[in-house]
Amino acid sequence: ADRFDHAQLSSSMIANVICDALKDDLELSRKNARSLVQQRYRNAKPSYNKLWRGREKAIAQLFGS
């Protein structure tokens, strides 16, 4: 059940996937963020906007908003 279409892949899910990586490297690139998401959710092709929102949510989780 690890197959997601783009609608099901939320920015919160993206945030959860990239949170630890961001903790280590706040300059985490979108390309690296996307490959982390694709490792976790096989067929995911997150949009630029969704990756960006996920990154902002992850930063808010790490540092408070």
ABEGO torsion letter per residue (X at the ends): XABBBAAABBAAAAAAAAAAAAAABAABBAAAAAAAAAAABAABBBBAAAAAAAAAAAAAAAAEX
